[in-house]
Amino acid sequence: MAKCRHHASWRSAWLGALMAAVLCAPLPALARTELDRRIMQLRDQMRLVPDQSLAELLALQPAARADTPRVQAELLAQIGLARKHLNQLGTAEATAEQVIAYGKTLRDDVIVANGLLARSAVLIARDERVAAHRLAFEAEQLALRGGDQTVLVRAELAVGTAHSEQGNFPAALAKLQLAVDHARQVGDDPMLLFHALRALTSMYVRIKERGKAFDTLAELSAMAEKQRLPIQMVLLKTSEHTVAGSFGQQDRALRAQLDSLALQRQLGARHMLNSTLNNLADTYLKRRDYARAAHYATEALASSKGLDNFDGDATAHVNLGHAYLGMGRMAEGKKNFEAGLAWVEQSHSLPDQQEILLEYGEALEDAGDLGGALAAYHRERTISNKLFETKRQNTMLELQERYEADKKQRQIESLKSENQHHLMQQRVWWLLAAVFALASVVVGLLYRKVRQANASLETKNLALKEQSTLDPLTGLYNRRYCHEVMAGLEARPAQAGDNLIGALFLLDVDHFKHINDSYGHAAGDAVLKMVAGSLRQALRDADLIVRWGGEEFLAFVPAVPRQRIDEIARRVLLGVSSQSLRHQERDISVRVSIGYAPFPLAPAGEPLSWERVVNLTDMALYLAKSNGRNRAYGVRGFANLQRTSLDEVEQDLDRAWRAGYVDLNLVMGAGEASPA
């Protein structure tokens, strides 16, 4: 399960950086008291045993009442963070709000910043990242005013994390390096520099700085060996796993995982075990060692009992389902995959559901259950369409807002221009009274200026129209524009003897998720742009080419000889596969699968709407993907519809084809042998 696995790798790295910022407490400028040191110790052990730490922190409250306001606020913040570790998010957020209110009452920027960072950590746990980032930036400004070096480091770590999650890697790197420099100046908190270096290590991994990642890991290792703090030893192994695994040292990465697991068991860190066990299951799935994967996934399920660990349970079920399918235990595999999906559906997280369904479909396909894979892909497609529609609506709202702002600005400029024009008119009349010939020249210049203003306005209007109709990544038309064009076409059945017909092609990039996971999203974007270029070369200028959504493209060819539709599908398949994409010194092989059909399409003489034809091409596309990919299936026509219905054909195109109700044609891509 992608989300939860990332929680233990990338997601945990960045959440760890933010939590490092929060867990490293703001301290008074004076030497620590005994209570200060005890709170710091409990803060450090919180990630290992949060329930025990919470109990001890609560027991310190009477003693804290006689201490300074900052110590009282720190104790309260750590109580809230312990509750966050125990998934008591509502109570944790309320506690953070108490710290913020206390700091505002005292007008103490350090205390307010502490509370803001604690609340930001809770929002991260809820996946409310935009709000969490906003609080981190606000906390940094307060930390700068407060003059406390420790809280400043914590805020810089939080802001560096925010920049990274927003994709601003240069700003993230600069902020994390600054946090490390400042942390070196704080001598009474051994974990502050350790957490800062861990965050910087993860950043180096993210930007593919291999040498710097291993150098920083070596410094972390030296610190852990010297200080011998249990939490450092565990977190060191987590960082080692991330660095080694990201740069091809898979055996070392696995050893680090196993060492971390042994340490957690030795320390009784029940709340960390689930994530580590799920990561180990995922590692063995990638190695196709399904027996070990099932073993660790089963352990992960057992470890989460009584912990209210939503993400961990969902991930464990998905991992166990994948392992069972790999072992040929189909019923158990499906049962566990569906259990994992049920957990995620409760969170209403559509992206997580989509990723699990893609993994489910691929696992079923590898296990030979093509029908089950097709059903999983259809469920994923439904979610994909919902996500795309939501994104499209948000994009249109943003465009509308920009248009309205631009419109208001033009109105203001127009009023200014009119006032200037009236003033200039008066001057012109005075000039006319003096020198008529010179005035005529001025009028000519004014006329030209008005023409230029009108031309500029027209250019802006065209640019706005282009923004609303084009996909920003590929430059192809977007789905909204396609709907407008296709809605204006009349679906009439082709006349007898009419050789020129239209055709709709729907294509999907094969194994696109694998490309993103293996090479990064920048490589995925490069693949999409390459496919768009291939479609422009394979099709005509008059053909409509659309970024349909995600890695899907749609093309409408309005007039083509009937016998050449299959040839167009073959040309697109070969055009994409013949190109080599070079990304960061690595060659990426790209293939596509296609579903296509003539349009208009009129079974039994009744023309189908273009949306319904696209649905049929969608079914044909998934038939192509479930039967090996790098191929195209085209709908030619229908037969014996009186014995079935079009609805049944649409529900299971493969069965309808085999029953003789629909005529399909198969076009193979390069390097694929035609089936016997």
N, C-alpha and C positions, 0 to 999 in steps of 0.2 A: 504494500500500500504506500503510494508515493509520499503523501503528506507526512505520515507518521515516520516513515523511514528517514525522510529529510529531517524530521525532528531530532533524530539521533545522529545525523551527520551534519548537513548544511544548516538545517533549521536549528538544531541544538547548538551549533557553533555560534550562530548569531544571537540566539536567545541566551546562550551562555555568556556572550559578551555583555549583553544588556543586564543580565542577572549579576554578572561580575560587578558592573557599575553600581547596582543597587545593594548588593551584599557587602561591598566594601564601605563601611559606615563613615559618615562625617563625624569628625572628632573635634573636641575643643583644641585650641592652640596649645594649651598647657599639657603637662605629662598626664598619661592615663592613670585613672584611679583603678582600684581593684575591680569595681563594677564595670568600668570601661572594658577592661581586659576580659572579663567573664562574658560580656555581651559579644565581643569579637570572637571568642572561642566558639560560642554557640552559633554565631553567624556562619562560621566556617564549617561546622559539622552539620548545618541545616540540610545541605543537599544529600547527606548520607542518611540521616535519621531525623526527618522533619518533625515527626510526632513527638519524639523524645525532646528535641530542641524546643518545641513549642511549650511543652509542659514546664521546662526549666526557665524559659523566658517569662512565662506568666508568674512563676514563683518569685521572680526578681522585682516585680512591680512595687511591693511595699518599700523595699530599700531604695528604689529609684526616686521616690517622692522627695527624698532629702538631698538629691543630687541636682546638678545644673539642668536648665531647660533642654539643652541639646542632648544630654544623656537620656533624659526622659523621652524626648522625641525619638531618639535612636532606638530605644527599647521598644517603643510602640511600633515603629516602622518594621523592626525585625519580627515582631509578633505577627504583623500583617503578612510579611513575606513567608513566614513559616506556614501560615494558613493557605497562602497561594500554592505552596509546594504540596499541600494536602488537598488541592482542588476545591478549597472553600473560597471560591473567587468572590462571591458577594460580600462575605465578611472581610476578606482581605482588602477589597476596594474601600469599604467603609472605614477600615482602620487607616488606610492611606489618606483618606479625606480628613480624618481627625488630625493627622500630623500636619497636613496643609493648613487647616483652620487654626491649629495651635501656633504655627509659625507666623501666620498673618496677624494673629492677635498680638504676638510679641514683636512683630515687624522684623523678624529674623529671616533674612534671605536664605541662609544655610538650611534652616529647618524646613522652609517651604520647598526648597529644591529637593531635599531628601524625600518629602512626601510626594512630590511630583514624579520623581524617579520610581518610587514604590508603586504608585498608581499606574505608571507607564508599563511596568513589568506585568501587572495584572491584565492590562489591555492587550499586551502581546500574547498572554496565555489565552485570551479570548479571540485572538486573531483580528483584533481591531487596530490594525497597524497605523493607519493614518492618524487617528487620535493619539496613539502611543508616541508616534514620532513628534507630533506637535508638542506634547508635554516634555519630551526630551530636550527639544530646542529651547523651550521656555526655562527649563531647569538649568541649562548651561548659562543663559544670561544672568540668572540669579546667582549662580555659583561664581561667576566672574565678579559680580558686585560684592558677594559675601566675603571674598578673600581667603576662603578655606581651601588649601591645596588638595586635600583628600577628596572633598566633594567635587572640586573642579575636575579631577581625574575621572571620577565616576560619571560626571555629566559628559565629558569628552568621549568616554567609551559608549555611552548611550547614543550620542549624536553620530559617532562614527558608524554604529550599527544601523541607525536610521538612514544615513547616506547610502550605505551598502545595499540595504533592502530597496531603496529607491533607484538603484542602478547607477548612482553617481560615485563610481569607484575612485576617481582621483581625490574627491573631497573626503571620502571615507578613509582612504589611506593616510592622507595628511592629518586628519583628526586623530586616528589611532596612533600614529607615530608621535604626535604631540602628547597624547595620554601616556605613552610609555616614557617619554622624556620627563614629564611631570611626576610620574609614579616613582622614578628613580630618586627623586628628591624627598620622598616620604620614607622615613626610616623605621617607623614603629608599627608598620602593618605589613607582614610578610606576604599576604595574599594580594595586595593591591597591584604590585608590579607583576606578579604571576598571572593574574587575570588579564592585565593589559597586554602582556606578551602573547597569551593564548588568543586574544582577539586579533592581534596583529598577524599571528601565524595563520589563522583562518583567512584573513584578508589576502595574504600572499598566495595562499592556495587558490582563492577565488580568481585572482588576476594572473595565475599561472607563473608566478615567480618561484621557480623550483629551488634555486640556491638559497634565497632569502628565507623561504619556508623552513628548509632543513636547518639553516643556521639558527633561526629563532627557536626551533624545536630543541636544538642542542642546548641553548641557554636555559630553556624551561627544564630540561632534564637535569642540568647541573644544579639549578635551584632546588628541585625536588630531592635530589640526592643529598644536598647539604642540610636542608631544613627538615626533611623526613616527616612532613605533615601528611596524615592519611588522605585528606581531600586532594592534596597536590598530586600524590601518586596516582590516584584514580583519574583525575582530570588530565594528567600527563599522557596516560595511555589512550584516552579519548582523542587527544590532539595528535598523537603518533599514528593512530589508526586513520585519521582524516588525511594527514600529510602523505603517509606511505601509500594509502589506497588511491589518492589522487594522482600520484606520479609513478604508477605502475609497479610498486613494490607490494604486490598483493599478499604474499606470504608473511611479510613483516606486519602488514595491516591486520591480518588474521591473528597473528600472535599477540598483537597489542590488544585486540578485542578479548581474547581468551585470558590474558593477564588481568585486564580490567575486571572481567567477570569474577575471577578468583579473588581479587582484592575486595570487590563489593560483597561477595559471600562471606569473606573473612570478617569484614567490618559490620555485617548485618544491614547493609544498605538496601532494604527491600524496595524502596521507592525508585532506585536507580536500576535495579535488576531488570525490570520489565523492558525498558528501552534497550539495554544491552543485549538481552536475549532475542528481542525482535531484530536487532541489527545483525546478530549472528545468523539467525534464520535467513535473513535476506542475503547475507554473504554466501551461504551455502546454496541458496536457490540460484544465484548467479553462476555458481560452479556446477550446477545441476546435480549436486549431492542431495537428493531429495530426502533421503532417510535422516541425515543429520539436520536438515532444515526442519523436518517435521518434529524432530526431537526438541529443538530449541523453541519452536513455535508453541509446542505443548507446554514446555516449561514456562514460557512467557504468559500463557493463559493462567496457569496455576499461580504464578507470582503476583498477578494483579487482583486476586481475590481479596475483597475487603478494602481495596484501595480506591475505589471509585475512579478507575483509570480508563476513561472513555477511549482516548486515542490508542492506548496500548492494547485494549481488548480488540478493537477493530483491526489493528495491524496484525495481531497474532492470528485472528481468524483468517484473514486474507492470506498470510504466509502459510498457514496450515493447509488452507484450501489449495494453494498453488503446489505445495509439496505433494499432497495426496493425488492431485491430477497428474503430476509428473511420475508418480509411482503406479499410475493406472487405477487408483482407487476412486473411480469417477463419482460415485454417489456421495462419499465422504468429502471429496474435494468440492463438489458443488454446494453441499450443505454448509461448509465453512465459509466459502466465498459469499454465499447469500447472507450468512450471519454477519460477516464483516460489513457488507453493504447495508444491512438493516441498522447497524450501529451508526454508520455515517449518515444515513438518511434522516436519523433523528436530529442531526445537527443542521440539516437543511443546507449543507455545503455542496453545491453542485459541482465545483471543480474537483473535489475529492471523489465524489461519486463517479465522475467521468473518468478519472485516472484508474480507479479500481475496475470499472467496466472494461476499459481498454486492456488492462492486465488480465482480466478474466477471459476476455475473448481470445487473447494470444495464448493463454495457457490451455484453453479448450482446443484451440486450433492445433497446438503442438501435440496435444493428447489424441488428436484424430476425431474429435467430436465437432465436425464442421457445422452441423445444424445448431448445436449449442453456441458455438462461436458466433454464428450469424445472429442469433437472438441477442447475445450480449452486445454485439456491435450496434444492433438496432436501438437497444436501450441507451447506449452511449451517444448515438446520433441524436436521439430525442433531447438529451441533456445538452449536447453541443449546440443544437439549434436554439434552445432557450438561452444559453449563455451568449451566443452570437447576437440574438435579438436584443438582449439586455444591453450588450455593449454598443450595438447600433443605436439604440434609443439614447443612451448616454452621450454618444458621439454627436447625434443630431441636436441634442439639447445644448451641448457645448458650442456647436456651430451656430445655433440660433442665438445664443448669448453673444457670441462674437459678432454676429451679423447686426444684432440690435445695438451693441456698443459702437460698431462702425457707423451704423446709420445715425446715431445720435451725434457722433463726432462730425459726420458730414453735414448734419443740420446746423451745428454750431458754426462750422466753417462757412456754410452757405450764408448764414445771417451776417457773419463778419464780412463776407465778400459783398453782400448787398449793401451794407453800410458804407463800405469802402467805395462801392460803385456809385452810390448817391453822392458822396463827397466828391468823387472824381468827376461826376456829371456836372456839378456846380463849377468846378474848376475849368472844365472843358468849355462851358458857356462863356466864362470870363475870357478864356483863351480865344474862343471864336470871335468875341467882340474885338480882340486885339489883332490876332493873326489867324485868319480862316485857313490858310494853307497848312500851318503847323498843326491846327486842331484836327484836320482830316487825317494827318499822319498818326496822331495820338489815338483817334477812334479806330484806325486800322489795327494798331497794336492791341488795343483793348479787345477787339473782336477775336484776334488770334489767341489772346489769353483765355477768353471764354471757351473757344474751341479746344484749347489744350486741357482746360479744366474738365470739360465734358468727356474728352477722350480718356483722361485719367480716371474719371468716375466709371466709365464703361469698362476699363481694364480691371478695376477693383471688383465690379459686379461679376465679370467673367471669372475672376479668380475665386470669388466666393462660390459661384456656381460649380466650379471645378472641384473645390474642396468638398462640396456636398454630394458629388457623384463619383469621385475617385477614391480608391483605396490608397492610403498614404504610403504603405510599404512597397507595393508592387506597381502602382500607377495604373492598375486595371480598374475597370468600372466596379463599383460596389454593389451590394445586394439590393439596396434601395433603388438605385438607378435601373437595375435589371427588372425589378418589379414594375417600374413605370413603363419601360419599353414593352415588356411582354404583355402587360395589361392592355396595351393599345392594339395588339394583334388579334385578329379574328380567327378563331379556330374552325376552319372549314375543311371538310374532307377533300383530299386531292381528287381531281377529276380523272376519269378513266383515260389512260394514255398519256397523262401528264407526267413527264419524266423528271421535271424539276420539283424538288420538295425541300422542306426545311428539316433541320435535325438539331437535337439537343444532346450535348455531351457533358457528363458530370465525372470529374476525375479527382482522385485523392492520392496524396504522396504516400508511398509505401513506407512503413516503419518510421514515420516521422517522429514519434515519441522517442524512439531509440536514438535518432539523430540528435534531438535536443538533449537527451540524457547523456550521450557519449561525448558530444562536441560543444554543447552549450547553445543557448538561445540565439546568439549571434549567428552561429552556423545554420540554425533553423531558418532564420530570416534570409540568409544568403540562398538557401535552397529554394525558398518560396519565390524569391526574385528570379532565380535561374529558371524555374518552371514557368513563370510568367513570360520570360523572354523566349523560351522554347515555344510557348503557345502563340506568341506573336509571329514567330517565324513559320510555324506550321499552318497557321490560318491566314485568312485574308483581312485587309483593312476594314472591309465592310462587315465582317463577322463580329458578333458581340462576345467579348471575353470578360469574365467576371470573377473577382475574388469572392467566392460564395461564402466562405467562413472557415477560419482556422487554416488547415492545409488542403481545403477543397476549392476547386475551381469549376466554373460552369461556362460552357461556350454554346452560343446559338448561331448556327450557320443557316441563313435565311433561304438560300437557293443553291442546291447542289444536285447533280444527277443522282437518281436513286441508287444506281449501282456503285457510286463512289463513296457512300457513307462509311462502309467498312474500311476503305482506303484511308479516309481521314483519321479514323481511330488508330490505324496502324502507323500513320505518319506521326501522330502525337506520341505514341508509345516509343517509337524509334528516335524521335527528335529529342525527347527527354533523356533516354538512356544513353544516347551517343555523346552527351556532353559530360565532361569531367569537371567537378567542382573542387577547387583547391582552397582549403581554409586552414590558416595557421599551420602551413607546411604538412597538412594531411589531406589525402584524397578522399572525397566522400562520393560514394556511388548512390545515384538517385534513380528510382523507378516510380512509376505511377500505375494505378489501376483505373479502369474506365467503365462506366455504364452509359449506354447511349440508346436513342430511339428517334424515329422520324417525328416531325411535328409540322402540320397537324397529324394526330393519330386518332383514327375513328373506328374502333371495334363495333361491328354490327351497324356501321353507318352513322354512329353517334360520335361526333368529335369530342375528345377529352380536353379539359382545360389544360393550360400549360403547366399549372402546378401539379396536376395529376400525372402528366407525362414525366415531370421531373421526379416525382415519387417512384415511378416505374424505373427510371434510369438509376435512381438511388438503390433500388432493389437489385438491379443488374450490377451496379458497382460493388455491392457487398457480396454478390455471388462471385465476382472476379477476385475480391480479396480473400474470400474463404476457400477458394479453389487454387490458391498458389500465388496470387498477385502478379504484377507485371503482365497483365492481359486485359482484354476488354470483352464485355458481353453486350451485344446489341439486341434490342427488341425489334423484330421484323413485323410481327402481326399476331393475330389470334385465330384460334379455330375451336369449334365445338363449345362456344361460350354458352350455348343453351343448356349444356350439361353442368355448368359451374356458374360463377359470377365473377365480375371484374374485381370485386372486393376480395374474394378468395385468392385470386391471382396475385393481387398486390400484397396480401399477407404472407404468401410463401411462393415466390416466383420460381424457386428451384423445383418445388413439387409440381407446380403447374406446367413447367417445361417438360418434366419427365412424364407427366400424364398426357402430354400432347395438346394442352390448351393454349400454349403460347409458343411462338417460333423464335428461337434465339440463335444468334450467330456468335461464334467465338473467334477472336483475333488475338494471336499470341504475340508477346513482346520479344525483343532480341534475346537469343540464348535460351528460349523456352521451347520445349518440344511439344508439338500438338498431341493431345490425348488420343489414345487409340479409339 
